């Protein structure tokens, strides 16, 4: 069963990375109009911070608190976000692969997966509100209608 959880976490990370590849500096600063929202860059900042924090907690055997290495400037830069997503992907998967984890550690793995997928749901709303096309694999995974962003 643990291999299934790791595969699901890996797939979620890959799907999030695909979303990041659709970002520009201007879209990272965009918000959903007429509703309380933070920027898309802030969404990715939280994803990176959660990956770092949960990975640290998994290694320690319990939650160690939240922190994120991305600066406010980096959360507006697609290349910085993508580099952090790649690194945190590799770090998290390494932390849970080929190791005997306690139930508490597996709970943190599940919390990380849940957090990642929850942000994907939020980003779906941002993408629709900003008329950004979804990566094909993301759209297929969640059966999303693509907007005609060319016209």
WOJOJO-V394220 format. One record per pair of residues at least 6 apart in sequence whose ideal C-beta (glycine too) atoms are under 6 Angstrom apart, sorted by sequence separation. I is the first residue (numbers start at 1). J is the second residue. D is the distance in whole Angstrom. If there is no record, write none. Layout:
I;J;D  I;J;D
This chain:
31;37;5  57;63;5  74;80;4  57;64;5  127;134;6  139;146;6  31;39;6  56;64;5  29;39;5  30;40;6  134;144;6  28;40;5  28;41;4  53;66;5  96;109;5  133;146;6  70;84;6  131;147;5  133;149;5  49;66;6  131;149;5  49;68;3  48;68;6  48;70;5  45;68;6  45;70;5  45;75;4  41;75;4  41;76;5  48;84;5  52;88;6  55;91;5  59;95;6  44;81;5  51;88;4  55;92;5  58;95;5  48;88;6  55;95;5  51;92;5  62;104;6  58;105;5  28;76;5  58;108;5  25;76;6  57;108;5  54;108;5  23;78;5  54;112;4  20;81;5  20;82;5  20;85;6  50;115;5  17;85;5  47;119;5  13;89;4  43;119;6  43;123;6  10;93;6  40;126;5  6;96;6  32;129;4  30;130;5  9;113;5  12;116;5  19;123;6  12;117;6  22;132;6  18;135;4  18;137;6  18;138;5  15;138;5
